Structures are given as structure tokens and as C-alpha cells.
Amino acid sequence: MPSAVDKKFHEWTQSLDTHDSMVSIFEHIRDIPYSLSVPLTDSITSSEQVLIAGKGSCGHKHYLLAEMFRKLNLSVVYATFAFSWNDPGLHYPHSLSELALHLPVAYHLACRVQAGCRWILVDATWDSPLAKARFPVNDHWDGFSETRCAVTPLTLHVQPPINKPQKIESCYMIRDEELCALDSEKNHWNEVDQVRYYHEKVDVRTPIDKELIKQFNLEFDTWLDDVRLDKCPHAAEDFSE
């Protein structure tokens, strides 16, 4: 029986060539509503969770994007970025800004996809309605160019190289400067390694950190829902600068 991912892949790519399929998959995944509060279910994959829930975090969305792009025989790696929710580029209401001040370092997930001999950042995080709140939505992606990163990566002194496979054709040899083009970027070939890296970073969080994150996530998701429903028509006047 076809999985939820297989069914959506067929629906989103039917009668399209590889390039148009890439754009179609990207746009459909981008416009799945972003949410930090998706319930986790061990019996299904992260890719299936986002389709069944109809919403998802950057991790859910990019696991799905990577799986579908690989069905097109594209080479994909996971790109993880350390960032801070206390970012002046994210224009929160005042209450969320206060919460963000006290949050620990967070970790964002996007993908790098091979386009010829280049590896481009493909970030489908923010859904289109969030442009109303000045989120950096990646509209009108052409399937060739690098997208904007959804967050501002933290600056680190050392950028670790990707773990390369043993054999790669010369045209596809990956240089660290190509895959580690942004600050704090860490790349992984598979989901297992990426998840392991993520947990190594977040397992040091204290109980207080976890409680603050839980509160922030709930309020953040509520605010995003209000933005989508135009319940914040004058919100831009109330954003923290």
C-alpha cells in the first residue's frame, strides 16, 4: 500500500519533469503551516507526521522535502544551523520578545540540494501567509537559485566539514566552502546522523530551559495562527524593533 508520502509525491509531481517537480514539491511543503507543537508518534516517520498533522516544524518539513527530492534522484544533505529565537530580525509581539530573551540556543534544519556541481540551500520553513508578519518567506523559487535561510545563523569560530562518503565522482566532489557557506552550518548525509547531532546539542538543556521552550512554542504557534487568520491587522505597529 502506498504511504502518505508516496501519495503526495505522485499528486505533486504527476506529469511534471524533474525541474518542475522540484518547484512543485518545494511550494507545497513551504505552504504547510509552520508549527513548533506537532505531536510525535513513534509509529510513523517525521515525513508522514507533517502530512497527517497538516503542519510541522522546520525538521518535519525538511525531512519530507529531502525524501521527496531523493525520489527525483537528487542528491540532498541536511543542513543544521545554530540560531537564537531572540533575533531582532524576527518581529514578535512584545510578550514573545520577552520570552525569547531567556531561551537557549536553538537549531534550525534546512536542506542543501545538488544543482549541477553546486550545492544550494533550499529552505521551505515559513509558509506564505507569514509574509504578513515580515517572515523571510521564500516565494517564487526558480528551482536553480539558493533560497534565503529562514533564520540568522549564529557565528561560530570553526565550521566542521561534512562527513564525506568514500567514493564520489569528481564533478560531485563536495568542498567544505560549498556546503558550509553559512555560519554554524553542520551537514549530514542522513536523518539518523542529523538527529543524533541535534540531540547532542539539546540534551544539555535544563528543566527551566525546557519549560520556557514549551511556553514559547505554544505562544509562538498561537501568534502564527492569528497572523494567518488576519487577527493581527495592526500587528506591524506592535512588533518589537
C-alpha positions in Angstrom: 0.0 0.0 0.0 1.4 3.4 -0.9 2.5 5.6 2.0 1.2 9.1 2.7 4.5 10.4 1.3 4.2 8.3 -1.9 0.6 9.5 -2.5 1.5 13.2 -2.1 4.7 12.7 -4.2 2.5 11.4 -7.0 -0.1 14.1 -6.6 2.5 16.9 -6.6 4.7 15.7 -9.5 2.3 13.9 -11.8 3.1 14.8 -15.5 5.9 17.2 -14.5 9.6 17.0 -15.4 12.3 16.9 -12.7 12.7 20.7 -12.5 9.0 21.5 -12.3 8.6 18.6 -9.8 11.2 20.2 -7.6 9.4 23.5 -7.6 6.0 21.9 -7.0 7.3 19.9 -4.1 9.0 22.9 -2.6 6.0 25.1 -2.8 3.6 22.5 -1.4 5.9 21.8 1.6 6.7 25.5 2.1 3.0 26.2 2.5 2.3 23.5 5.1 1.7 25.7 8.1 4.8 26.0 10.3 4.3 24.8 13.8 6.5 24.1 16.8 3.9 21.9 18.5 3.4 18.8 16.4 2.7 15.7 18.4 5.3 13.0 18.0 4.2 9.5 17.0 6.7 6.6 17.1 4.7 4.5 14.6 5.2 6.9 11.7 8.1 8.8 10.2 8.7 12.5 10.5 7.8 12.9 6.9 4.4 11.2 7.4 3.7 13.2 10.6 3.8 16.5 8.8 1.4 15.3 6.1 -1.0 13.7 8.6 -0.9 16.6 11.0 -1.2 19.2 8.3 1.5 21.3 10.0 5.1 20.9 11.0 8.4 22.4 12.2 11.4 23.0 10.1 12.6 19.5 10.9 9.4 17.8 9.8 9.2 19.8 6.6 12.8 19.3 5.5 12.8 15.5 6.2 9.8 15.4 3.9 11.5 17.6 1.3 14.7 15.5 1.4 12.7 12.3 1.0 10.7 13.6 -2.0 13.7 15.2 -3.7 15.6 11.9 -3.4 12.6 10.2 -5.2 13.6 12.5 -8.1 17.2 11.1 -7.9 18.5 14.3 -6.5 21.4 14.4 -4.0 20.4 16.0 -0.7 22.1 16.7 2.6 20.6 18.0 5.8 21.9 21.4 6.9 21.5 22.3 10.6 22.1 25.9 11.9 22.5 27.1 15.4 20.4 30.3 15.9 18.7 32.4 18.6 15.0 33.0 18.8 16.0 36.3 20.4 16.7 37.7 16.9 15.8 41.3 16.0 15.0 40.1 12.5 12.0 38.2 13.9 9.4 40.8 14.6 7.5 39.4 17.6 4.8 40.9 19.6 6.1 42.2 22.9 5.2 39.2 25.0 7.0 36.8 22.7 10.1 39.1 22.7 10.2 38.8 26.4 10.1 35.1 26.4 12.7 34.8 23.6 15.2 36.8 25.7 15.6 33.7 28.0 15.7 30.8 25.6 18.8 28.7 25.0 20.4 28.3 21.6 18.0 26.6 19.1 18.8 24.5 16.0 17.2 25.0 12.6 17.0 22.4 9.8 17.0 23.1 6.0 18.5 21.1 3.1 21.3 21.5 0.6 20.5 20.1 -2.8 22.8 19.4 -5.7 22.2 21.6 -8.7 24.8 20.7 -11.3 28.1 20.9 -9.5 26.7 23.4 -7.0 25.1 22.7 -3.6 22.3 25.2 -3.0 20.4 25.9 0.2 16.7 25.1 -0.1 14.7 26.3 2.9 10.9 25.7 2.9 10.3 26.7 6.5 7.9 29.7 6.6 4.5 29.3 4.9 3.4 32.1 2.6 0.8 33.8 4.9 3.6 34.6 7.4 5.0 37.2 5.0 2.3 39.4 6.5 4.4 39.3 9.7 7.6 40.0 7.8 9.0 36.5 8.0 11.5 35.8 5.2 9.2 33.6 3.1 10.9 32.0 0.0 8.3 32.9 -2.6 8.9 32.3 -6.4 11.7 29.8 -6.1 13.0 29.0 -9.6 14.5 25.6 -8.8 18.0 26.8 -9.5 18.9 29.6 -7.1 19.8 29.4 -3.5 16.9 30.4 -1.1 17.2 32.6 2.0 17.9 30.8 5.3 14.8 31.1 7.5 16.9 32.2 10.5 20.0 34.1 11.2 22.7 31.5 11.9 24.9 32.2 14.9 28.6 32.9 14.2 30.9 30.1 15.2 34.7 30.2 15.1 35.0 26.8 13.5 32.8 25.3 10.8 33.0 21.5 10.8 33.3 19.7 7.5 30.7 17.3 6.2 31.3 13.6 6.6 32.0 12.6 3.0 31.2 9.2 1.5 34.3 7.2 0.4 33.6 7.4 -3.3 32.3 10.4 -5.2 32.6 11.3 -8.8 34.9 14.2 -9.5 32.2 16.6 -10.7 30.3 15.9 -7.5 33.2 16.3 -5.1 32.0 18.5 -2.2 34.2 21.3 -1.0 33.7 22.4 2.6 33.3 26.0 1.5 30.4 25.0 -0.8 28.5 23.1 1.9 29.5 25.2 4.9 28.7 28.6 3.3 26.8 29.9 6.3 27.8 30.4 9.9 27.3 27.5 12.3 26.2 25.2 9.5 26.6 21.4 10.1 25.8 19.0 7.3 24.7 15.4 7.4 24.0 12.8 4.7 21.2 11.0 6.5 18.5 11.7 9.1 20.0 9.4 11.7 23.2 11.4 11.9 21.3 14.7 11.9 19.0 13.6 14.7 22.0 12.3 16.7 23.8 15.7 16.3 20.6 17.6 17.2 20.1 15.6 20.4 23.7 16.0 21.4 23.1 19.7 21.4 19.7 19.9 23.0 20.2 17.2 25.7 22.2 19.7 27.8 19.1 21.9 28.3 17.9 22.3 31.9 14.4 21.7 33.2 13.9 25.5 33.3 15.1 25.8 29.7 12.6 23.1 28.7 9.7 24.8 30.5 10.5 28.2 28.8 10.7 26.5 25.4 7.4 24.8 25.9 5.7 28.1 26.9 7.4 29.9 23.9 6.3 27.2 21.4 2.7 27.4 22.5 2.5 31.2 22.3 4.5 31.3 19.1 2.1 28.9 17.4 -0.9 30.8 18.6 0.5 34.1 17.3 1.3 32.5 13.9 -2.3 31.2 13.7 -3.6 34.7 14.4 -1.3 36.1 11.7 -2.7 33.6 9.1 -6.3 34.5 10.1 -5.6 38.2 9.9 -6.4 38.6 13.6 -3.5 40.9 13.9 -4.3 43.6 11.3 -2.3 46.2 13.1 0.4 43.9 14.4 3.2 45.5 12.5 2.8 48.6 14.6 3.2 46.5 17.8 6.3 44.5 16.7 9.4 44.9 18.7 12.2 46.6 16.8 
